[in-house]
Amino acid sequence: MSEMELSKEESVYLAYRDGGGESILPAHCKELGVSVEEGKEMIRSQYTLRQENGTLQPYDKTI
């Protein structure tokens, strides 16, 4: 099975959603080379995109 390539925005969103919320952001954002504020914007953007596409799930969350 091949691995799916995630964008930085998707990676930050999924780390936030599935990996422990805001506590995961500083380390994950640093690893990706973005600021925590940029990461928060990415989370908001991904949430809005999922909402607009009708793919929002009960476990999705925004910041």
Stockholm file with secondary structure:
# STOCKHOLM 1.0

chainA/1-63         MSEMELSKEESVYLAYRDGGGESILPAHCKELGVSVEEGKEMIRSQYTLRQENGTLQPYDKTI
#=GR chainA/1-63 SS CCCCCCCHHHHHHHHHHHHTGGGGHHHHHHHHTCCHHHHHHHHHHHHHHHHHHTCCCTTCCCC
#=GC SS_cons        CCCCCCCHHHHHHHHHHHHTGGGGHHHHHHHHTCCHHHHHHHHHHHHHHHHHHTCCCTTCCCC
//
